[in-house]
Amino acid sequence: CQIVKEISKIQTIFSLEFKKVLYGPPNKIPPRLVWVELGKNRELTGLVEKLKQKVEETGILRKIEKTRLQRYALHCGQGEFSPHITLGRIKTWQWRRIEPEERPDIGKDISLNFQVHSIEVMESQLKRSGAEYTVLESAPLSNPGKL
């Protein structure tokens, strides 16, 4: 959380754009998620790189169990970074019960912009009822226009 606080002090508020609703991750059959893909954005990519660099410098990853480390690698650049917001999870057995011609075609383009004002450090716990998320830390981004 300290790393996020440090970086949030130098990262200014920026905008992101929702681009498309689709199944994810890309090329994963059966899909596991329904998500909104975000547009490519230099500020977001830069923020991810700063966080990744600081985390690597501190050696904190050595303290994280192997499975979490692998998930981190997929989401933070050792696989391709795919900015998105998860809308829902798809259970494999439920997906397979739907006839292929009846599966919803959700690849819809959208255009909606929003501002990012903070970095949220979150913990997710997967339970039978679904994922439960807890905000561990919220770090506001710098707002240079506000004195």
Secondary structure, 3 states (H helix, E strand, C coil): CHHHHHHHHHCECEEEEEEEEEEECCCCCCCCEEEEEECCCHHHHHHHHHHHHHHHHHCHHHHCCHHHHHHHHHHCCCCCCCCEEEEEECCHHHHHHCCHHHCCCCCEEEEEEEEECEEEEEEEEEECCEEEEEEEEEEECECCCCC
